[in-house]
Amino acid sequence: MRGYVAKRRDRFYAVIYEGIDPITGRERRSWHPAGTDRDRAIDLASQLAAEQGENLGRRAGPTLGAYLTRRWLPTKKLTLRPSTWDSYRRNIEHHVLPELGRIPLRHVRAEHLERLYTKLLETGRMNGKGGLDAKTVLEVHMVLRLALSDALRRGLIVRNPAEIAHAPKRRPLASAETRAWNAQQLNSFLELASGHPHFVALWLSANTGMRRGELLGLRWGDIDLDSKRLSVNRALVSVAYELHESRGKTRTARRSIDLDTRTVELLRSSRRAGADEDSYVFSHDDGSPIHPQVLSDAFEKFVTRSGVPRIGLHDLRHAHATLQFEGRRPREGRKRAPWPRHTRLHDNRLPARAPGHANRGGAYFCSHPRHVHRFPPVEHPVEQRTPRTIPGRSNTLNRDFGEAFTFGPDLAVRVLIKVLLAA
């Protein structure tokens, strides 16, 4: 607290500055009479300022940093997945605490949050080179809004400033050419990676659309090579560089995927002697699981050497969905009639049961702008074309009944009606 001496007529007063009123926004000061002696007024002002500072610290309660790190984050461990909790922790420690950690929780205002978001957008990177993406800043805002909502519910604050603060909007996604490969680029990448210890994992990602954690969490008991099918039951995630097994990113992440003959051959040849059903499919020589970052690093090295457009390992899922949509999945030699002309993808959305995206309204979809990228039409020889099938979708039904089926509860009913009418 700051104190000073003021004189009115022939008397001196010790004036203590108490900050800004949270309701009116005006400065608050308290006046204490000290008689006609100026030195006594100076001593009284110093004494009251020191006492007021101690009392204010007790009245203000915990700071925002103390609340987030000592109260809120420990309780969220009970309800969040380890990877989600770790992302909350990193956003708080790296972006929130350096700027707002010392502000008392009750004094946090929407203006504080908006200044934080502006600074993160301009100079928020940890290496000091530029600002954060709008999506990352929006994630910081969502964490703060959730934390302050819990503080409001517990009576620690009277209103949630994050509900008032303006958060950045997500920018449009990057163009398709920079986020997905076409068939030729994917084949060039796979040919360069051939023979590397992580080649089979990269091949499986490109041909099934599995996530990085799903690949590394795969065990031999999840694969039926004779039936050419694998089941995704878990994912291996890194939390503070420690490996944890997760049940999957979404409820629909646990799924079954059909495999082509070439993929089955690669998996069969890569199985080590003595590997049992509980052994990881992709592991080190001692059987220990591979860290996800190791696979990402290997992928980036091959991307650099191959000269193809730079994308992330996760974007192989988008390339897989794109090539399914275009009917040009790499290295498939089987011939199959294309989808009928009347097959419709409502609202430019592609059925995505194989990639394992979250479902909407009982049907499996992934949005076209993000996960499916349209390429200019390219003519390919018939023997290089691939079946436009998606696991779980029947082209025979589309061809026979003349409409596009989506994955929903009405599928069986419509099939039954067609069968009865045909009889």
Secondary structure, 3 states (H helix, E strand, C coil): CEEEEEEECCEEEEEEEEEECCCCCCEEEEEEECCCCHHHHHHHHHHHHHHHHHHHHHHHCCEHHHHHHHHHHHHHCCCCCHHHHHHHHHHHHHHHHHHHCCCEHHHCCHHHHHHHHHHHHHHCCCCCCCCCCHHHHHHHHHHHHHHHHHHHHCCCCCCCHHHCCCCCCCCCCCCHHHCCCCHHHHHHHHHHHCCCCCHHHHHHHHHHCCCHHHHHCCEHHHEECCCCEEEECCEEEEECCEEEEECCCCHHHCEEEECCHHHHHHHHHHCCCCCCCCCECCECCCCCECCHHHHHHHHHHHHHHHCCCCCCCCHHHHHHHHHHHHCCCCCCCCCCCCCCCCCCCHHHCEECCCCCCCEECCEEEECHHHHCCCCCCCCCCHHHCCCCCCCCCCHHHHHHHCCCCCCCCHHHHHHHHHHHHHC
